[in-house]
Amino acid sequence: MRQREDASGGEIRITIFAQRLLGGAYRCCRYLDEGSGIAEEIGDRLFHPFMSTKHGSSGLGLWLSRRIADSHNATMRGINRKDRKGALFSIEFPAHSER
């Protein structure tokens, strides 16, 4: 696990681990922050290109991240945290690729 402070002074935690689920084994990477979370009105557009709530941002970061994850048969999700304010993003890679 790695921790660092983001631009707003909140903490970002990165956790990498292996997990066995009913569908098989996965390698997971989770990013947790303590920011304002994902606004409800943009939740369904979160991974669309040019979607950003930040002034001056291209809005391509999450879209490109998901495209890269998809190219590796991985699943990328973003949700609001339930334990405190902020967001949780996860990328789950299958341990064995079918390619």
Secondary structure by P-SEA (a helix, b strand, c coil): cbbbbccccbbbbbbbbccccccbbbbbbbbbbcccccccccccccccccccccccccccaaaaaaaaaaaacbbbbbbbbccccbbbbbbbbcccccc
